[in-house]
Amino acid sequence: MPKLKPGTEVPTLEEDSTITRAAMEDPDARPYTDEEWTAVKPKRSRGRPKTDAPKQPISIRVDSRVLDAFKATGDGWQTRMNDALVEWAGQHGMLAEGAES
């Protein structure tokens, strides 16, 4: 039996049986069917949505002035740094067509 909080009252087997029987006879309290449970379960997993082109984690050394400048712009600095690299690579013909998004 799991550890219970102090003061928790546990029904006897007879009381539990009476409660269960009453619940099963109540048309508004009938258990869900497997199909009904499937309908109420979330359709997707938690977290970020899947993407066709996920970003890749890397380790890179950059000039501390550049890092400090991007960090000084606040939350989202890594995205802005990525955007700057994408822009530069696009201007220099390093990206495939349509890959500059």
N, C-alpha and C positions, 0 to 999 in steps of 0.2 A: 504494500500500500504506500502511495506517495506521502511525503511529509506534508502535514496540514498546518495551516496557520492556527495559532491559539484561538480557541473559542469556536472553531468550525464544528458544526454538528453534522455527523454522518448518519443518514437514514439506516435503519435496520434492513435486513434482507426483505422482511415482510413489507415494510413501508416502501422500499424501492420497487418491489413487485407491484404494489398498489398504484404507485405513481406511474410506472411504465404502462400498466394495463389501461389506466385512465387516459394517458397520452395517446395510446394506440387506438382507443375508441373515439377519440376526438377527431372529427373529419378535418378540422382546421390545423391539426398538429400531426398529420400523417407524415411519415418519412419520405424524403425525396427518392425518386427512382434513379437509376444510374444515368438515364438520359437527362433528367432534370439537373443532376449534379454537373454533368458535362456542360449544360447550357449556362450555368452560373459561374463556372471556373473562368479565370482570365484566359484570354486567347493568346497572349504573348508573355514571354518571360520578363523579369524585371531588368532594369538597367537601360542603357542606351539602345536605341534601335540599331539593327544591323545595317551596315553600309557596304556598297560594292567596292569602295576604295578606302579601307580603314587606314588611319594614320599609323605609322610604325614608330615604336619607341627607339630612341638612339641615345648614345652618349657622345657628346661633342664638346670640344674646347673652343670657346669664343673669347674674344678680347673682353676684358672685364668692363671696359667703357660701354661696349655694345650691350652686354648683359644688364648692366646697371641702368642704361637708358631704357631698355624694354621693360624691365621690372618697375621702373619709376612711372610707367603709364598705368599701373594698377592691374587688377584682375583681368585675365585674358591676354596677358603679355605673350604667352607661348603661342597662342593663336595668331596674334599680330606678327610675331617673329616668323611663323610659318608662312603667313600671307606675304610678308616682305620677300622671303626666299622664293616663293612661287612666282611673284611678280618679276623678280630679277631673272630667274631661270627662264620664264616665258619671253622676256625681252631679249634674251640671248639664244633663243631657239633651242633650248635644252629640253623642252617638254613636248610630248606628243600632242597632236591636234586635239583641242577641246579639253585638255588636261589642266587648264589654268583656272579651275574653279575653286 
